[in-house]
Amino acid sequence: MKALLASIVLFAGLLVAPLSHAGEPRTALVMFEQENCEWCAAWFSEIGPIYPLTAEGKRAPIRRVDIHDPMPDDLAHIEGSRFTPTFVLIHDGQEVGRIRGYPGEDFFWGLLDQLMQRLPPQS
């Protein structure tokens, strides 16, 4: 019974979650990364496990993009980065702002909060 209830809640959440026309979340935090990036690894170690559980992570799920791969079509109009990690907050396909580099856990949350304040209020 618990599994059925959990499935119903999950499905209902998917129905009301704000999505773009491509099925992607309206808001996302795009992380430009590359293999052997020690600062990317630090982010994944310090922030990665908790990010999806936070209000920020729920509003702007992380979306990883390797800088050596072709730019995804839906992000083609967003300036990529050669510096990793770079975090780009997007909403409705438009860049809201970016964080270049990973300044450590304490500074990251403050910088991300500044970007999140630029988003329109949730309805």
C-alpha positions, 0 to 999 in steps of 0.5 A: 500500500505504501508503494502505491501511495508513493507512486500516486504522490510521485505521479501527481507531483509530475503532473503539476511540476512546471515543465518547458515544452521540451519536458525539461524543468522550467528552471535548472542549474546547468553545471558545465564540467569536464573529466578530471576537474578537481573543483567539480569533484569537490562540488560533487563531494560537498554539495552533490549529495544534498543539492537535490534535497534542498529548496534550490535543488528542487526548484532548479535541478542540476543538469550536467553538461561536459564542455567537450561534448556538443552543446545540447540543442535547447542550450545552444543560445546560452554561452558555454564555458571553458572554465569548470565548473561553471553553474548557469541558472536558467529559467524558461530557456534564458540565462538568469545568471552564473557562478564561475568556479566553485568557491567552497560550500559556504560561498556557493550557497550564498552566490546561488541564493543571489541568483535564485532571488532573480527568479520570478516568484513561484506560482 
